[in-house]
Structures are given as C-alpha cells and as structure tokens.
C-alpha cells in the first residue's frame, strides 16, 4: 500500500471513530447498527481496512452524514437540507460535538 492510500485509510478511520464517539456509541452498538462485527469495525477505526462501498453508504445513511465527509473528500458532514426544526436541532447538536463553539468569536 502506498503512502497516499495509507493516509486516506487513516483519515477515514479518524472520521469513523469521530462519528461513533459523537453519537456516544460503543463499538459493539455501532457495529450492530451498521451490520458488521466489532472486529470489522475495529479494523476500520484502526486503519487496517476500509469497509465495502455498501457498508460505507449504510454508515452515511444511518448517521445522516455524507460519504464525501467520511472519506475526507469534503468538510460538509451532512448530505441533506433540513426539512423540520428537529432536523436543524439535530444538526446543531452534531456540530457541537465536532467544533468548539465556545471558542468562536461573535461577528
């Protein structure tokens, strides 16, 4: 595996673990939700292997994130436009786990 592929794999691993932790899920619960074993999930999070495209799409759908974000192609985490106030609140809570809102300056 060349260096670029290894770096890409590690970026995916970092995003996946970040997603799981931001949802306050154990590896066991997260793995069950996406239909893989905890061993497979651990391999993904440790950068030892990438999931299949089917599993990556399932992760994106289950947790409402874009595959582009998962694979570090985009910084945009959410693939859809909010349609209800609940959607907006869910996005804000998700963002709170990703960025430090308290350190942001008022404009």
Secondary structure, 3 states (H helix, E strand, C coil): CCHHHHHHHHHHHHHHHHHHHHCCCCHHHHHHHHCCCHHHHHHHHCCCCCCCHHHHHHHHHHHCCCHHHHCCCCCCCCCCCCCCHHHHHHHHHHHHHHCCHHHCCCC
